[in-house]
């Protein structure tokens, strides 16, 4: 899966979870840049990302996933296994 596809799918996940169709994620973005990405929605985002990408994040990794780049890097790493 190419990085461009990962960003596109992450945008879709955030749009679905946060109920906003105007989200377009880019490198360098974090939870602070996306309205509605709070601690409760963080859990929902993580669960949705796991389902969409077919990956599982450990309890140690989940709190560290606070930026788009962190999601992309970890998804790539897990998809290569």
Secondary structure, DSSP 8 states (H G I E B T S, - for coil): --HHHHHHHHHHHHHHHHT-TT----TT-BGGGSTT--HHHHHHHHHHHHHHHT----HHHHTT--BHHHHHHHHHHHHH-
